[in-house]
C-alpha cells in the first residue's frame, strides 16, 4: 500500500443524504483515504466534524463491522435510542488494562477515591467509584482480587480519618451509624445515562447501582434497594481537629 499524502486527497463537504436528513452532516468534511491507497475490500475515511455535527445518520451493517478511531476531540456514538456511549479512558489505561491501578492500590498509604467537586459532571460519574471498587476489585477481578476487609477499611475508616471526621468510619458505640447493607453477590453498576436537568441546560452523567439492600445515615434508613425512603437526616459536615 502506498504512503498517502492527505494534503492532496480530495475533500468533500456535506453528505449525500436528501433533505432534511442532510442538515446534521452539512459541515462535515470527508477524505476517502481508502480510495487514495488503492483499497478495494474496505473503506477508510478521514472525517472532520465541527462541534455538534454528525458523521452520519443512524445506520447499520449486516455483513461488516465499522471502526471509529478518534484522532482529536470528543465523540458521541448514538445507539440504543441515543442512550449509548463511547467510553474513552484519559488516565491509568494506557496499556488497555488496569495494572497501573492495581500497583497503586497495592500501596497501603493510598486512599482510593475520586472527587473533583462536581466540576466535570457531564464527563465522569464520581459516584460510581465505590461500587466498581467492591464489585470488580473485590469480586470479579479473579485470582488477584483484593481482600474485602481491606477494601472496606479503605472506603470507611481511612478516608474518615484523613478528612478529619473521627466520629464515623467504623461500627462502634458512640459513632455515627452511616452504614451500607450490601448484597455482595448482586452488586453491580447499571448503564450510565445522560440527564439534562441543570440550570441553563447543563448535563450530568448518572450511573445507578444495584445490590444496596439498605443505606443508613445516622441510624435512619434513607434508601431501601435503591429507592429513597424520604428520610433526610444528613447535614453540613465539617472536619474536626485530630490529635
C-alpha positions in Angstrom: 0.0 0.0 0.0 1.5 3.4 -1.0 2.0 6.2 1.5 -0.9 8.6 1.5 -0.4 12.3 1.4 -3.6 13.6 2.9 -2.9 17.1 1.7 -3.6 16.0 -1.9 -6.6 13.8 -1.2 -9.8 15.5 -2.3 -12.1 16.9 0.3 -15.9 16.8 0.2 -18.1 18.8 2.5 -21.6 17.6 3.3 -23.3 14.3 2.6 -25.4 12.5 0.1 -28.5 12.4 2.3 -31.7 14.0 1.0 -33.2 17.0 2.8 -33.9 17.3 5.7 -31.6 14.4 6.7 -28.5 16.1 5.3 -28.7 19.0 7.8 -26.8 17.4 10.7 -23.9 16.4 8.4 -23.9 19.6 6.3 -20.5 20.8 7.7 -18.6 17.5 7.9 -15.6 17.2 5.6 -14.6 13.8 4.3 -11.5 12.5 2.6 -11.6 9.0 1.1 -8.2 7.7 2.2 -9.1 4.1 1.2 -9.5 5.2 -2.4 -6.3 7.1 -2.4 -4.5 4.0 -1.0 -6.0 1.6 -3.5 -8.0 -0.3 -1.0 -10.8 -2.4 -2.6 -12.3 -4.6 0.2 -13.0 -1.9 2.8 -13.2 1.9 3.1 -11.1 4.3 5.2 -12.4 7.8 5.6 -10.8 10.8 7.4 -13.7 12.9 8.8 -13.5 16.3 10.3 -16.6 17.4 12.3 -17.3 20.9 13.7 -18.8 20.8 17.2 -22.4 19.5 17.0 -22.1 17.9 13.6 -22.8 14.3 12.8 -20.5 11.9 10.9 -23.6 10.1 9.5 -27.2 9.4 10.1 -28.1 6.3 12.2 -27.5 3.2 10.1 -26.5 -0.4 10.5 -24.4 -3.1 8.7 -25.5 -6.6 8.1 -22.2 -8.2 6.9 -19.4 -5.9 8.0 -18.0 -4.0 11.0 -17.4 -0.3 11.4 -14.5 1.0 13.4 -14.1 4.6 14.6 -10.6 5.9 15.6 -10.7 9.3 17.1 -7.6 11.5 16.5 -8.6 14.6 18.3 -11.6 16.0 20.2 -14.6 14.2 21.8 -17.0 11.8 20.1 -20.5 10.6 20.9 -21.8 7.4 19.3 -25.6 7.3 19.1 -27.1 3.9 19.6 -29.8 2.2 21.7 -32.2 5.1 21.2 -29.5 7.6 21.9 -28.6 6.1 25.3 -25.3 4.5 24.2 -21.8 5.9 25.0 -18.3 5.6 23.8 -16.0 5.4 26.9 -12.6 6.9 26.4 -10.2 6.5 29.4 -8.0 9.5 30.0 -5.5 8.1 32.5 -4.5 4.8 34.1 -5.4 2.8 31.0 -2.5 3.4 28.6 -1.9 -0.3 28.1 -5.6 -1.2 27.9 -5.5 -2.9 31.4 -5.8 -1.8 35.0 -2.3 -2.9 36.1 -1.3 0.7 37.0 -4.4 1.0 39.2 -3.5 -2.4 40.8 0.0 -1.2 41.5 -1.3 2.0 43.2 -3.8 0.0 45.3 -1.1 -2.3 46.5 0.5 0.6 48.5 -1.1 0.7 51.9 -0.8 4.5 52.2 -3.0 5.1 49.2 -6.6 6.1 49.8 -8.7 5.2 46.8 -11.3 7.7 45.7 -12.2 10.3 43.1 -13.7 13.7 43.5 -13.5 17.0 41.7 -16.3 18.8 43.4 -18.7 18.1 40.5 -16.6 20.1 38.1 -16.9 17.5 35.3 -20.4 16.0 35.9 -21.0 15.9 32.1 -18.0 13.6 31.6 -17.5 11.4 34.6 -19.5 9.8 37.4 -17.5 10.0 40.6 -20.3 8.2 42.5 -19.7 5.0 40.5 -16.3 4.5 42.1 -17.1 2.7 45.3 -19.4 0.2 43.6 -16.8 -0.6 41.0 -14.1 -0.9 43.7 -16.0 -3.6 45.5 -17.7 -5.4 42.6 -14.6 -5.6 40.3 -11.5 -5.5 42.6 -13.2 -7.4 45.4 -15.2 -9.9 43.5 -14.8 -10.1 39.7 -11.1 -9.4 39.2 -10.1 -13.1 39.5 -7.1 -14.6 41.2 -5.5 -11.3 42.2 -8.7 -9.7 43.6 -8.3 -7.7 46.7 -9.2 -8.5 50.2 -12.7 -7.4 51.1 -12.0 -6.3 54.7 -9.1 -4.2 53.4 -11.3 -2.6 50.8 -14.0 -1.8 53.4 -11.3 -0.2 55.6 -10.1 1.9 52.7 -13.6 3.1 51.9 -14.6 3.9 55.5 -12.1 4.3 58.3 -9.2 5.6 56.4 -11.0 8.3 54.4 -12.8 9.4 57.5 -9.6 9.9 59.4 -7.9 11.6 56.5 -10.7 14.1 56.2 -10.8 14.8 59.9 -14.1 13.0 60.7 -13.2 10.9 63.7 -16.9 10.3 64.6 -17.5 7.9 61.7 -15.8 5.2 59.6 -16.2 2.2 62.0 -19.1 0.3 63.6 -18.7 1.1 67.3 -20.7 2.5 70.2 -21.0 6.3 70.0 -20.0 6.6 66.3 -22.2 7.8 63.5 -24.3 4.9 62.2 -23.6 5.6 58.5 -24.0 2.1 57.0 -24.5 0.4 53.7 -26.0 -3.1 53.8 -24.7 -4.7 50.6 -26.0 -7.8 48.7 -22.5 -8.5 47.6 -23.3 -11.2 45.0 -25.6 -8.9 43.1 -23.6 -5.7 43.5 -23.3 -4.1 40.1 -23.3 -0.8 38.2 -26.1 -0.1 35.7 -25.6 1.6 32.3 -24.8 5.3 32.6 -27.3 7.8 31.3 -27.1 11.5 30.5 -29.6 13.7 32.3 -30.2 17.3 31.3 -31.6 18.9 34.4 -29.1 21.5 35.5 -29.5 25.3 35.1 -29.0 26.7 31.6 -29.5 23.3 30.1 -26.5 21.7 31.8 -26.0 18.0 31.6 -24.8 15.4 34.2 -23.8 11.8 33.8 -25.6 9.5 36.2 -25.0 5.8 36.9 -27.2 3.8 39.2 -26.1 0.7 41.1 -27.8 -2.5 42.2 -27.1 -4.5 45.3 -27.5 -2.0 48.1 -30.2 -3.5 50.3 -30.2 -0.5 52.6 -28.4 2.7 53.2 -28.5 4.3 56.7 -27.4 7.8 57.7 -27.1 8.4 61.4 -29.1 5.3 62.0 -32.0 6.2 59.8 -32.8 4.2 56.6 -32.5 6.6 53.7 -32.6 4.0 50.9 -34.1 0.5 50.5 -33.0 -1.4 47.5 -32.0 1.8 45.7 -35.3 3.6 46.4 -35.3 6.7 48.6 -37.4 6.4 51.8 -37.8 10.2 52.2 -35.7 10.4 55.4 -33.2 13.2 55.2 -31.1 13.1 58.5 -28.0 14.5 56.9 -26.5 17.9 57.5 -23.4 20.0 56.8 -20.2 18.1 57.6 -17.2 19.9 59.0 -13.8 18.3 59.7 -12.7 18.2 63.3 -9.1 18.6 64.6 -7.4 15.3 65.4 -4.5 14.6 67.7 
